[in-house]
Amino acid sequence: VAAIEALVRKLSSRSVEKQRAAVAEIRSLSKRSTDNRILIAEAGAIPILVNLLTTDDTVTQEHAVTSILNLSIYEDNKGLIMLAGAIPSIVQILRAGSMEARENAAATLFSLSHLDENKIIIGASGAIPALVDLLQNGSSRGKKDAATALFNLCVYPGNKGRAVRAGIISALLTMLTDSRNCMVDGALTILSVLASNQEAKVDIVN
């Protein structure tokens, strides 16, 4: 506990190098065990990590978003991450971060969207167009992370129209016809969820 509390204090250091080293260590610890995820959150790391999402240092930003992803695996931490106001910064990383940061931002949104009330908040935050862009233009891992997040978000009816207006249908149909693509199942699954929406029906048929 003392070691984690000392690390969390270093997250607020004025030295970029100390900050980067501390957040790298938090990322590593948060990946290892549920106990670590609980202790890191209890030490007050989540609001500080959320502040680091907007840092100019891309390495620190990648470590911070991945730490939040790891912490979100523990169910009770999901609410703390939402309360800390993480979503706008995660969406900004999804739009403009490095590819690794964008992948992990999408995976974080997937993790947080397991809770129904979060599907509504994330859908209203502008995340869906950014996820559709990653689905079209991301790395193979980025596309998978975007697809799983979009599937989860589109379970909520209010997000289906947002996804259609963001161009998801043409992105999914491209995935179905790409012979090198191993995501046909995922694309069909999302289409089947969207097909109950009137806008989506028209778009699919067109």
N, CA and C atoms as a LAMMPS dump frame, in Angstrom:
ITEM: TIMESTEP
0
ITEM: NUMBER OF ATOMS
618
ITEM: BOX BOUNDS ff ff ff
-5.0000000000000000e+02 5.0000000000000000e+02
-5.0000000000000000e+02 5.0000000000000000e+02
-5.0000000000000000e+02 5.0000000000000000e+02
ITEM: ATOMS id mol type element x y z
1 1 1 N 0.838 -1.201 0
2 1 2 C 0 0 0
3 1 3 C 0.877 1.257 0
4 2 1 N 1.908 1.247 0.843
5 2 2 C 2.799 2.414 0.932
6 2 3 C 3.492 2.667 -0.409
7 3 1 N 3.898 1.587 -1.062
8 3 2 C 4.594 1.724 -2.354
9 3 3 C 3.657 2.324 -3.407
10 4 1 N 2.406 1.87 -3.406
11 4 2 C 1.427 2.389 -4.38
12 4 3 C 1.105 3.854 -4.079
13 5 1 N 0.945 4.178 -2.806
14 5 2 C 0.657 5.571 -2.44
15 5 3 C 1.809 6.498 -2.851
16 6 1 N 3.042 6.023 -2.699
17 6 2 C 4.208 6.816 -3.106
18 6 3 C 4.209 7.017 -4.624
19 7 1 N 3.849 5.953 -5.362
20 7 2 C 3.766 6.039 -6.828
21 7 3 C 2.713 7.055 -7.268
22 8 1 N 1.567 7.015 -6.612
23 8 2 C 0.472 7.927 -6.97
24 8 3 C 0.893 9.374 -6.722
25 9 1 N 1.653 9.607 -5.648
26 9 2 C 2.168 10.971 -5.394
27 9 3 C 3.086 11.42 -6.534
28 10 1 N 3.888 10.485 -7.055
29 10 2 C 4.817 10.815 -8.153
30 10 3 C 4.076 11.162 -9.451
31 11 1 N 2.832 10.706 -9.569
32 11 2 C 2.044 11.042 -10.768
33 11 3 C 1.842 12.544 -10.896
34 12 1 N 1.889 13.252 -9.763
35 12 2 C 1.688 14.713 -9.767
36 12 3 C 3.006 15.478 -9.794
37 13 1 N 4.115 14.752 -10.025
38 13 2 C 5.43 15.398 -10.049
39 13 3 C 5.514 16.425 -11.179
40 14 1 N 6.315 17.468 -10.956
41 14 2 C 6.522 18.469 -12.007
42 14 3 C 7.539 17.98 -13.041
43 15 1 N 8.274 16.939 -12.681
44 15 2 C 9.254 16.37 -13.619
45 15 3 C 8.544 15.404 -14.567
46 16 1 N 8.648 15.67 -15.877
47 16 2 C 7.999 14.816 -16.879
48 16 3 C 8.542 13.394 -16.789
49 17 1 N 9.858 13.262 -16.549
50 17 2 C 10.479 11.93 -16.481
51 17 3 C 9.949 11.134 -15.287
52 18 1 N 9.838 11.775 -14.129
53 18 2 C 9.328 11.083 -12.925
54 18 3 C 7.862 10.688 -13.128
55 19 1 N 7.114 11.594 -13.71
56 19 2 C 5.702 11.343 -13.986
57 19 3 C 5.55 10.132 -14.928
58 20 1 N 6.36 10.144 -15.995
59 20 2 C 6.295 9.077 -16.989
60 20 3 C 6.671 7.732 -16.365
61 21 1 N 7.704 7.731 -15.536
62 21 2 C 8.136 6.482 -14.877
63 21 3 C 7.054 5.964 -13.932
64 22 1 N 6.432 6.88 -13.192
65 22 2 C 5.389 6.475 -12.241
66 22 3 C 4.169 5.903 -12.953
67 23 1 N 3.741 6.545 -14.029
68 23 2 C 2.542 6.076 -14.738
69 23 3 C 2.828 4.756 -15.464
70 24 1 N 4.076 4.548 -15.905
71 24 2 C 4.46 3.269 -16.511
72 24 3 C 4.358 2.148 -15.473
73 25 1 N 4.786 2.449 -14.247
74 25 2 C 4.724 1.461 -13.166
75 25 3 C 3.264 1.171 -12.775
76 26 1 N 2.43 2.224 -12.729
77 26 2 C 0.991 2.044 -12.439
78 26 3 C 0.359 1.162 -13.526
79 27 1 N 0.725 1.416 -14.782
80 27 2 C 0.203 0.598 -15.894
81 27 3 C 0.551 -0.876 -15.674
82 28 1 N 1.811 -1.125 -15.319
83 28 2 C 2.271 -2.503 -15.115
84 28 3 C 1.56 -3.168 -13.93
85 29 1 N 1.465 -2.446 -12.812
86 29 2 C 0.815 -3.002 -11.613
87 29 3 C -0.679 -3.253 -11.83
88 30 1 N -1.317 -2.317 -12.547
89 30 2 C -2.776 -2.433 -12.744
90 30 3 C -3.126 -3.587 -13.681
91 31 1 N -2.139 -4.036 -14.454
92 31 2 C -2.38 -5.159 -15.365
93 31 3 C -2.34 -6.498 -14.619
94 32 1 N -1.625 -6.513 -13.487
95 32 2 C -1.283 -7.798 -12.864
96 32 3 C -2.383 -8.446 -12.04
97 33 1 N -3.111 -7.663 -11.256
98 33 2 C -4.054 -8.315 -10.332
99 33 3 C -5.206 -7.399 -9.936
100 34 1 N -6.293 -8.042 -9.518
101 34 2 C -7.46 -7.297 -9.013
102 34 3 C -7.09 -6.515 -7.759
103 35 1 N -6.285 -7.129 -6.883
104 35 2 C -5.866 -6.44 -5.649
105 35 3 C -5.177 -5.118 -5.978
106 36 1 N -4.292 -5.148 -6.969
107 36 2 C -3.6 -3.919 -7.358
108 36 3 C -4.581 -2.878 -7.891
109 37 1 N -5.563 -3.333 -8.661
110 37 2 C -6.558 -2.394 -9.218
111 37 3 C -7.336 -1.711 -8.1
112 38 1 N -7.652 -2.461 -7.064
113 38 2 C -8.385 -1.895 -5.915
114 38 3 C -7.497 -0.904 -5.172
115 39 1 N -6.25 -1.309 -4.877
116 39 2 C -5.345 -0.469 -4.085
117 39 3 C -4.986 0.826 -4.815
118 40 1 N -4.771 0.73 -6.128
119 40 2 C -4.43 1.927 -6.915
120 40 3 C -5.585 2.924 -6.892
121 41 1 N -6.804 2.409 -7.046
122 41 2 C -7.986 3.287 -7.001
123 41 3 C -8.154 3.895 -5.611
124 42 1 N -7.959 3.079 -4.578
125 42 2 C -8.11 3.57 -3.197
126 42 3 C -7.069 4.631 -2.853
127 43 1 N -5.926 4.572 -3.523
128 43 2 C -4.866 5.568 -3.276
129 43 3 C -5.15 6.885 -4.003
130 44 1 N -6.275 6.948 -4.73
131 44 2 C -6.682 8.2 -5.378
132 44 3 C -6.068 8.434 -6.746
133 45 1 N -5.647 7.344 -7.412
134 45 2 C -4.943 7.504 -8.696
135 45 3 C -5.856 7.919 -9.842
136 46 1 N -7.13 7.53 -9.8
137 46 2 C -7.974 7.681 -10.996
138 46 3 C -8.114 9.143 -11.444
139 47 1 N -8.469 10.092 -10.573
140 47 2 C -8.586 11.488 -11.047
141 47 3 C -7.266 12.044 -11.604
142 48 1 N -6.135 11.617 -11.02
143 48 2 C -4.833 12.099 -11.495
144 48 3 C -4.533 11.5 -12.873
145 49 1 N -4.835 10.212 -13.055
146 49 2 C -4.639 9.568 -14.361
147 49 3 C -5.514 10.227 -15.431
148 50 1 N -6.728 10.596 -15.046
149 50 2 C -7.63 11.274 -15.993
150 50 3 C -7.02 12.616 -16.416
151 51 1 N -6.413 13.349 -15.468
152 51 2 C -5.734 14.613 -15.817
153 51 3 C -4.581 14.377 -16.795
154 52 1 N -3.901 13.236 -16.642
155 52 2 C -2.748 12.935 -17.501
156 52 3 C -3.164 12.555 -18.928
157 53 1 N -4.451 12.293 -19.13
158 53 2 C -4.924 11.971 -20.485
159 53 3 C -4.74 13.153 -21.437
160 54 1 N -4.657 14.354 -20.89
161 54 2 C -4.534 15.548 -21.743
162 54 3 C -3.094 16.074 -21.791
163 55 1 N -2.135 15.292 -21.3
164 55 2 C -0.734 15.723 -21.329
165 55 3 C -0.212 15.796 -22.765
166 56 1 N 0.792 16.651 -22.975
167 56 2 C 1.434 16.757 -24.295
168 56 3 C 2.415 15.614 -24.54
169 57 1 N 2.811 14.92 -23.464
170 57 2 C 3.786 13.832 -23.594
171 57 3 C 3.063 12.561 -24.048
172 58 1 N 3.305 12.141 -25.288
173 58 2 C 2.515 11.031 -25.862
174 58 3 C 2.74 9.718 -25.127
175 59 1 N 3.965 9.491 -24.623
176 59 2 C 4.25 8.233 -23.904
177 59 3 C 3.453 8.198 -22.6
178 60 1 N 3.466 9.315 -21.873
179 60 2 C 2.686 9.4 -20.628
180 60 3 C 1.196 9.213 -20.925
181 61 1 N 0.736 9.813 -22.005
182 61 2 C -0.676 9.68 -22.385
183 61 3 C -1.046 8.221 -22.661
184 62 1 N -0.189 7.521 -23.399
185 62 2 C -0.433 6.096 -23.686
186 62 3 C -0.494 5.28 -22.395
187 63 1 N 0.473 5.535 -21.492
188 63 2 C 0.479 4.812 -20.214
189 63 3 C -0.777 5.126 -19.393
190 64 1 N -1.202 6.389 -19.411
191 64 2 C -2.362 6.802 -18.601
192 64 3 C -3.64 6.146 -19.096
193 65 1 N -3.868 6.167 -20.414
194 65 2 C -5.11 5.576 -20.932
195 65 3 C -5.109 4.064 -20.741
196 66 1 N -3.931 3.442 -20.851
197 66 2 C -3.851 1.989 -20.65
198 66 3 C -4.047 1.637 -19.176
199 67 1 N -3.541 2.491 -18.279
200 67 2 C -3.77 2.281 -16.839
201 67 3 C -5.265 2.345 -16.521
202 68 1 N -5.954 3.32 -17.127
203 68 2 C -7.396 3.453 -16.89
204 68 3 C -8.133 2.231 -17.455
205 69 1 N -7.693 1.757 -18.621
206 69 2 C -8.263 0.524 -19.186
207 69 3 C -8.099 -0.631 -18.202
208 70 1 N -6.893 -0.811 -17.683
209 70 2 C -6.635 -1.915 -16.744
210 70 3 C -7.466 -1.772 -15.465
211 71 1 N -7.547 -0.537 -14.946
212 71 2 C -8.315 -0.308 -13.709
213 71 3 C -9.804 -0.559 -13.924
214 72 1 N -10.293 -0.293 -15.144
215 72 2 C -11.734 -0.43 -15.423
216 72 3 C -12.193 -1.89 -15.433
217 73 1 N -11.249 -2.813 -15.497
218 73 2 C -11.615 -4.244 -15.489
219 73 3 C -12.313 -4.587 -14.171
220 74 1 N -11.89 -3.919 -13.072
221 74 2 C -12.55 -4.133 -11.775
222 74 3 C -13.836 -3.304 -11.748
223 75 1 N -14.949 -3.991 -11.568
224 75 2 C -16.281 -3.39 -11.757
225 75 3 C -16.484 -2.09 -10.974
226 76 1 N -16.073 -2.066 -9.703
227 76 2 C -16.307 -0.878 -8.871
228 76 3 C -15.54 0.342 -9.365
229 77 1 N -14.459 0.114 -10.104
230 77 2 C -13.665 1.25 -10.613
231 77 3 C -14.339 1.952 -11.792
232 78 1 N -15.252 1.254 -12.48
233 78 2 C -15.915 1.857 -13.639
234 78 3 C -16.622 3.162 -13.241
235 79 1 N -17.343 3.131 -12.128
236 79 2 C -18.059 4.317 -11.642
237 79 3 C -17.11 5.444 -11.269
238 80 1 N -15.958 5.086 -10.668
239 80 2 C -14.974 6.111 -10.272
240 80 3 C -14.379 6.791 -11.497
241 81 1 N -14.165 6.013 -12.557
242 81 2 C -13.609 6.568 -13.8
243 81 3 C -14.611 7.53 -14.443
244 82 1 N -15.886 7.134 -14.442
245 82 2 C -16.934 8.015 -14.994
246 82 3 C -17.057 9.287 -14.157
247 83 1 N -17.03 9.134 -12.83
248 83 2 C -17.144 10.294 -11.923
249 83 3 C -15.987 11.27 -12.098
250 84 1 N -14.827 10.737 -12.454
251 84 2 C -13.643 11.6 -12.638
252 84 3 C -13.705 12.356 -13.964
253 85 1 N -14.773 12.115 -14.752
254 85 2 C -14.947 12.861 -16.005
255 85 3 C -13.999 12.429 -17.109
256 86 1 N -13.717 11.118 -17.186
257 86 2 C -12.707 10.611 -18.124
258 86 3 C -13.156 10.625 -19.583
259 87 1 N -14.468 10.541 -19.836
260 87 2 C -14.948 10.258 -21.199
261 87 3 C -14.502 11.305 -22.237
262 88 1 N -14.671 12.617 -21.996
263 88 2 C -14.247 13.583 -23.034
264 88 3 C -12.772 13.442 -23.42
265 89 1 N -11.914 13.191 -22.434
266 89 2 C -10.479 13.053 -22.724
267 89 3 C -10.194 11.754 -23.474
268 90 1 N -10.902 10.679 -23.126
269 90 2 C -10.725 9.404 -23.84
270 90 3 C -11.159 9.57 -25.297
271 91 1 N -12.247 10.279 -25.515
272 91 2 C -12.739 10.518 -26.89
273 91 3 C -11.732 11.354 -27.666
274 92 1 N -11.116 12.336 -27.008
275 92 2 C -10.106 13.17 -27.681
276 92 3 C -8.902 12.33 -28.097
277 93 1 N -8.482 11.391 -27.235
278 93 2 C -7.378 10.485 -27.584
279 93 3 C -7.788 9.606 -28.766
280 94 1 N -9.026 9.154 -28.739
281 94 2 C -9.552 8.325 -29.83
282 94 3 C -9.484 9.068 -31.16
283 95 1 N -9.652 10.374 -31.111
284 95 2 C -9.621 11.186 -32.339
285 95 3 C -8.193 11.493 -32.788
286 96 1 N -7.313 11.761 -31.829
287 96 2 C -6.028 12.38 -32.201
288 96 3 C -4.794 11.763 -31.561
289 97 1 N -4.94 10.679 -30.792
290 97 2 C -3.78 10.078 -30.117
291 97 3 C -2.951 9.211 -31.058
292 98 1 N -1.872 8.643 -30.517
293 98 2 C -1.084 7.665 -31.277
294 98 3 C -1.957 6.43 -31.516
295 99 1 N -1.553 5.557 -32.437
296 99 2 C -2.404 4.383 -32.731
297 99 3 C -2.578 3.496 -31.498
298 100 1 N -1.507 3.299 -30.719
299 100 2 C -1.648 2.475 -29.514
300 100 3 C -2.615 3.118 -28.52
301 101 1 N -2.502 4.429 -28.361
302 101 2 C -3.405 5.134 -27.446
303 101 3 C -4.845 5.046 -27.944
304 102 1 N -5.044 5.159 -29.264
305 102 2 C -6.402 5.068 -29.832
306 102 3 C -6.982 3.664 -29.611
307 103 1 N -6.173 2.642 -29.819
308 103 2 C -6.625 1.261 -29.583
309 103 3 C -7.087 1.088 -28.139
310 104 1 N -6.263 1.567 -27.199
311 104 2 C -6.581 1.382 -25.783
312 104 3 C -7.714 2.294 -25.319
313 105 1 N -7.88 3.437 -25.984
314 105 2 C -9.036 4.296 -25.692
315 105 3 C -10.324 3.58 -26.101
316 106 1 N -10.311 2.944 -27.28
317 106 2 C -11.49 2.189 -27.741
318 106 3 C -11.783 1.027 -26.795
319 107 1 N -10.737 0.323 -26.366
320 107 2 C -10.922 -0.8 -25.445
321 107 3 C -11.47 -0.328 -24.095
322 108 1 N -11.048 0.868 -23.674
323 108 2 C -11.563 1.438 -22.412
324 108 3 C -13.053 1.745 -22.533
325 109 1 N -13.453 2.321 -23.654
326 109 2 C -14.881 2.615 -23.868
327 109 3 C -15.697 1.328 -23.896
328 110 1 N -15.135 0.275 -24.492
329 110 2 C -15.807 -1.036 -24.484
330 110 3 C -16.01 -1.499 -23.051
331 111 1 N -14.957 -1.43 -22.246
332 111 2 C -15.029 -1.882 -20.852
333 111 3 C -16.049 -1.073 -20.052
334 112 1 N -16.007 0.255 -20.206
335 112 2 C -16.924 1.117 -19.446
336 112 3 C -18.377 0.959 -19.906
337 113 1 N -18.572 0.597 -21.184
338 113 2 C -19.936 0.527 -21.728
339 113 3 C -20.682 -0.743 -21.336
340 114 1 N -20.056 -1.58 -20.515
341 114 2 C -20.785 -2.747 -20
342 114 3 C -21.954 -2.308 -19.111
343 115 1 N -21.824 -1.146 -18.482
344 115 2 C -22.911 -0.634 -17.642
345 115 3 C -23.867 0.172 -18.52
346 116 1 N -25.166 -0.131 -18.414
347 116 2 C -26.154 0.463 -19.323
348 116 3 C -26.173 1.99 -19.282
349 117 1 N -26.056 2.559 -18.067
350 117 2 C -26.113 4.03 -17.989
351 117 3 C -24.901 4.659 -18.689
352 118 1 N -23.783 3.92 -18.712
353 118 2 C -22.586 4.436 -19.386
354 118 3 C -22.733 4.419 -20.907
355 119 1 N -23.518 3.473 -21.424
356 119 2 C -23.764 3.441 -22.88
357 119 3 C -24.368 4.77 -23.341
358 120 1 N -25.266 5.325 -22.528
359 120 2 C -25.943 6.579 -22.867
360 120 3 C -24.944 7.74 -22.823
361 121 1 N -24.147 7.797 -21.746
362 121 2 C -23.189 8.897 -21.562
363 121 3 C -22.124 8.867 -22.664
364 122 1 N -21.604 7.682 -22.946
365 122 2 C -20.544 7.544 -23.966
366 122 3 C -21.112 7.881 -25.35
367 123 1 N -22.333 7.423 -25.622
368 123 2 C -22.966 7.715 -26.909
369 123 3 C -23.157 9.202 -27.133
370 124 1 N -23.465 9.926 -26.059
371 124 2 C -23.71 11.374 -26.17
372 124 3 C -22.414 12.194 -26.214
373 125 1 N -21.272 11.527 -26.02
374 125 2 C -19.998 12.256 -25.865
375 125 3 C -19.261 12.512 -27.177
376 126 1 N -19.811 11.996 -28.283
377 126 2 C -19.091 12.127 -29.554
378 126 3 C -18.157 10.964 -29.832
379 127 1 N -18.246 9.911 -29
380 127 2 C -17.34 8.768 -29.169
381 127 3 C -17.632 7.965 -30.434
382 128 1 N -18.907 7.907 -30.838
383 128 2 C -19.287 6.981 -31.913
384 128 3 C -18.637 7.349 -33.259
385 129 1 N -18.667 8.623 -33.711
386 129 2 C -17.956 8.951 -34.963
387 129 3 C -16.456 8.63 -34.896
388 130 1 N -15.845 8.853 -33.718
389 130 2 C -14.411 8.557 -33.561
390 130 3 C -14.154 7.05 -33.633
391 131 1 N -15.07 6.254 -33.087
392 131 2 C -14.936 4.786 -33.156
393 131 3 C -15.14 4.291 -34.589
394 132 1 N -16.089 4.897 -35.307
395 132 2 C -16.322 4.515 -36.709
396 132 3 C -15.085 4.835 -37.548
397 133 1 N -14.449 5.964 -37.261
398 133 2 C -13.223 6.323 -37.977
399 133 3 C -12.116 5.296 -37.724
400 134 1 N -11.984 4.849 -36.464
401 134 2 C -10.986 3.826 -36.12
402 134 3 C -11.329 2.5 -36.8
403 135 1 N -12.62 2.192 -36.874
404 135 2 C -13.084 0.974 -37.551
405 135 3 C -12.677 0.994 -39.032
406 136 1 N -12.695 2.167 -39.633
407 136 2 C -12.351 2.287 -41.058
408 136 3 C -10.849 2.399 -41.297
409 137 1 N -10.161 3.111 -40.419
410 137 2 C -8.774 3.503 -40.716
411 137 3 C -7.74 3.007 -39.711
412 138 1 N -8.16 2.245 -38.712
413 138 2 C -7.222 1.831 -37.666
414 138 3 C -6.368 0.638 -38.054
415 139 1 N -5.459 0.274 -37.149
416 139 2 C -4.693 -0.966 -37.274
417 139 3 C -5.672 -2.136 -37.126
418 140 1 N -5.213 -3.358 -37.383
419 140 2 C -6.146 -4.5 -37.252
420 140 3 C -6.648 -4.616 -35.811
421 141 1 N -5.779 -4.354 -34.839
422 141 2 C -6.229 -4.409 -33.441
423 141 3 C -7.183 -3.255 -33.138
424 142 1 N -6.871 -2.072 -33.69
425 142 2 C -7.742 -0.912 -33.495
426 142 3 C -9.136 -1.163 -34.034
427 143 1 N -9.203 -1.788 -35.218
428 143 2 C -10.503 -2.107 -35.817
429 143 3 C -11.298 -3.061 -34.922
430 144 1 N -10.61 -4.051 -34.353
431 144 2 C -11.303 -5.009 -33.465
432 144 3 C -11.808 -4.321 -32.201
433 145 1 N -10.952 -3.467 -31.615
434 145 2 C -11.36 -2.741 -30.401
435 145 3 C -12.537 -1.807 -30.695
436 146 1 N -12.495 -1.144 -31.851
437 146 2 C -13.591 -0.246 -32.238
438 146 3 C -14.879 -1.036 -32.454
439 147 1 N -14.765 -2.199 -33.11
440 147 2 C -15.951 -3.023 -33.397
441 147 3 C -16.624 -3.499 -32.116
442 148 1 N -15.826 -3.962 -31.143
443 148 2 C -16.429 -4.463 -29.896
444 148 3 C -17.081 -3.322 -29.115
445 149 1 N -16.429 -2.14 -29.12
446 149 2 C -17.017 -0.985 -28.422
447 149 3 C -18.318 -0.554 -29.101
448 150 1 N -18.312 -0.517 -30.44
449 150 2 C -19.52 -0.101 -31.182
450 150 3 C -20.657 -1.097 -30.979
451 151 1 N -20.327 -2.378 -30.958
452 151 2 C -21.374 -3.378 -30.709
453 151 3 C -22.049 -3.11 -29.364
454 152 1 N -21.226 -2.938 -28.329
455 152 2 C -21.765 -2.702 -26.985
456 152 3 C -22.621 -1.437 -26.943
457 153 1 N -22.122 -0.363 -27.553
458 153 2 C -22.837 0.917 -27.508
459 153 3 C -24.15 0.842 -28.274
460 154 1 N -24.171 0.083 -29.379
461 154 2 C -25.372 0.028 -30.23
462 154 3 C -26.46 -0.894 -29.687
463 155 1 N -26.166 -1.57 -28.595
464 155 2 C -27.222 -2.327 -27.903
465 155 3 C -28.266 -1.344 -27.367
466 156 1 N -27.802 -0.125 -27.003
467 156 2 C -28.727 0.922 -26.542
468 156 3 C -29.356 1.578 -27.773
469 157 1 N -30.702 1.553 -27.89
470 157 2 C -31.368 2.037 -29.106
471 157 3 C -30.985 3.458 -29.514
472 158 1 N -30.794 4.34 -28.548
473 158 2 C -30.469 5.737 -28.85
474 158 3 C -29.144 5.92 -29.569
475 159 1 N -28.268 4.916 -29.497
476 159 2 C -26.954 5.036 -30.148
477 159 3 C -26.954 4.507 -31.586
478 160 1 N -28.009 3.788 -31.964
479 160 2 C -28.032 3.189 -33.308
480 160 3 C -28.05 4.259 -34.391
481 161 1 N -28.912 5.252 -34.247
482 161 2 C -28.987 6.336 -35.216
483 161 3 C -27.679 7.112 -35.297
484 162 1 N -27.032 7.321 -34.139
485 162 2 C -25.736 8.022 -34.124
486 162 3 C -24.708 7.257 -34.958
487 163 1 N -24.702 5.937 -34.791
488 163 2 C -23.737 5.108 -35.528
489 163 3 C -24.018 5.149 -37.027
490 164 1 N -25.301 5.1 -37.395
491 164 2 C -25.678 5.148 -38.823
492 164 3 C -25.243 6.481 -39.424
493 165 1 N -25.518 7.573 -38.693
494 165 2 C -25.161 8.909 -39.203
495 165 3 C -23.643 9.11 -39.275
496 166 1 N -22.909 8.327 -38.484
497 166 2 C -21.436 8.411 -38.514
498 166 3 C -20.836 7.573 -39.643
499 167 1 N -21.697 6.875 -40.402
500 167 2 C -21.202 6.118 -41.557
501 167 3 C -20.827 4.677 -41.277
502 168 1 N -21.376 4.111 -40.194
503 168 2 C -20.983 2.751 -39.819
504 168 3 C -21.398 1.707 -40.85
505 169 1 N -22.525 1.909 -41.529
506 169 2 C -23.026 0.866 -42.441
507 169 3 C -22.044 0.623 -43.581
508 170 1 N -21.569 1.691 -44.225
509 170 2 C -20.632 1.494 -45.343
510 170 3 C -19.327 0.877 -44.834
511 171 1 N -18.919 1.246 -43.615
512 171 2 C -17.696 0.652 -43.041
513 171 3 C -17.873 -0.854 -42.833
514 172 1 N -19.033 -1.248 -42.306
515 172 2 C -19.297 -2.672 -42.054
516 172 3 C -19.415 -3.452 -43.362
517 173 1 N -20.075 -2.862 -44.366
518 173 2 C -20.234 -3.557 -45.652
519 173 3 C -18.883 -3.727 -46.35
520 174 1 N -17.999 -2.758 -46.195
521 174 2 C -16.636 -2.895 -46.741
522 174 3 C -15.928 -4.076 -46.079
523 175 1 N -16.132 -4.218 -44.766
524 175 2 C -15.512 -5.33 -44.025
525 175 3 C -16.035 -6.686 -44.509
526 176 1 N -17.294 -6.728 -44.919
527 176 2 C -17.887 -7.994 -45.384
528 176 3 C -17.311 -8.431 -46.732
529 177 1 N -16.893 -7.455 -47.539
530 177 2 C -16.44 -7.792 -48.894
531 177 3 C -14.911 -7.833 -49.022
532 178 1 N -14.21 -7.6 -47.925
533 178 2 C -12.742 -7.627 -47.962
534 178 3 C -12.268 -9.046 -47.665
535 179 1 N -11.708 -9.721 -48.68
536 179 2 C -11.345 -11.137 -48.53
537 179 3 C -10.225 -11.35 -47.504
538 180 1 N -9.436 -10.296 -47.246
539 180 2 C -8.339 -10.445 -46.265
540 180 3 C -8.838 -10.205 -44.843
541 181 1 N -10.082 -9.831 -44.718
542 181 2 C -10.581 -9.393 -43.42
543 181 3 C -11.061 -10.582 -42.591
544 182 1 N -10.599 -10.637 -41.347
545 182 2 C -11.013 -11.732 -40.46
546 182 3 C -12.134 -11.26 -39.527
547 183 1 N -12.788 -10.136 -39.88
548 183 2 C -13.796 -9.57 -38.978
549 183 3 C -15.213 -9.665 -39.535
550 184 1 N -15.424 -10.624 -40.445
551 184 2 C -16.755 -10.765 -41.053
552 184 3 C -17.806 -11.049 -39.984
553 185 1 N -17.488 -11.96 -39.065
554 185 2 C -18.444 -12.303 -37.992
555 185 3 C -18.821 -11.072 -37.171
556 186 1 N -17.79 -10.294 -36.808
557 186 2 C -18.034 -9.091 -36.004
558 186 3 C -18.894 -8.089 -36.745
559 187 1 N -18.596 -7.906 -38.039
560 187 2 C -19.365 -6.942 -38.839
561 187 3 C -20.826 -7.372 -38.94
562 188 1 N -21.053 -8.658 -39.164
563 188 2 C -22.431 -9.166 -39.267
564 188 3 C -23.174 -9.034 -37.944
565 189 1 N -22.455 -9.263 -36.855
566 189 2 C -23.085 -9.149 -35.524
567 189 3 C -23.562 -7.719 -35.276
568 190 1 N -22.717 -6.741 -35.626
569 190 2 C -23.116 -5.334 -35.437
570 190 3 C -24.286 -4.99 -36.36
571 191 1 N -24.227 -5.463 -37.609
572 191 2 C -25.331 -5.211 -38.548
573 191 3 C -26.645 -5.768 -38.021
574 192 1 N -26.58 -6.963 -37.419
575 192 2 C -27.815 -7.587 -36.907
576 192 3 C -28.417 -6.77 -35.77
577 193 1 N -27.549 -6.118 -34.971
578 193 2 C -28.032 -5.257 -33.877
579 193 3 C -28.637 -3.97 -34.443
580 194 1 N -27.987 -3.43 -35.49
581 194 2 C -28.452 -2.166 -36.079
582 194 3 C -29.739 -2.332 -36.887
583 195 1 N -29.975 -3.548 -37.393
584 195 2 C -31.074 -3.757 -38.355
585 195 3 C -32.458 -3.463 -37.787
586 196 1 N -32.578 -3.349 -36.469
587 196 2 C -33.882 -3.006 -35.874
588 196 3 C -34.163 -1.505 -35.975
589 197 1 N -33.164 -0.718 -36.416
590 197 2 C -33.294 0.737 -36.506
591 197 3 C -33.711 1.138 -37.929
592 198 1 N -34.716 2.012 -38.022
593 198 2 C -35.258 2.378 -39.336
594 198 3 C -34.206 3.02 -40.259
595 199 1 N -33.411 3.944 -39.712
596 199 2 C -32.357 4.583 -40.515
597 199 3 C -31.374 3.539 -41.051
598 200 1 N -31.04 2.588 -40.161
599 200 2 C -30.065 1.539 -40.544
600 200 3 C -30.65 0.66 -41.639
601 201 1 N -31.928 0.304 -41.527
602 201 2 C -32.578 -0.535 -42.553
603 201 3 C -32.452 0.108 -43.922
604 202 1 N -32.771 1.396 -43.985
605 202 2 C -32.732 2.112 -45.255
606 202 3 C -31.308 2.129 -45.799
607 203 1 N -30.339 2.41 -44.921
608 203 2 C -28.938 2.474 -45.324
609 203 3 C -28.425 1.118 -45.824
610 204 1 N -28.78 0.052 -45.119
611 204 2 C -28.323 -1.293 -45.504
612 204 3 C -28.869 -1.672 -46.867
613 205 1 N -30.168 -1.437 -47.077
614 205 2 C -30.798 -1.787 -48.35
615 205 3 C -30.209 -0.945 -49.484
616 206 1 N -30.02 0.343 -49.226
617 206 2 C -29.418 1.21 -50.249
618 206 3 C -28.012 0.78 -50.606
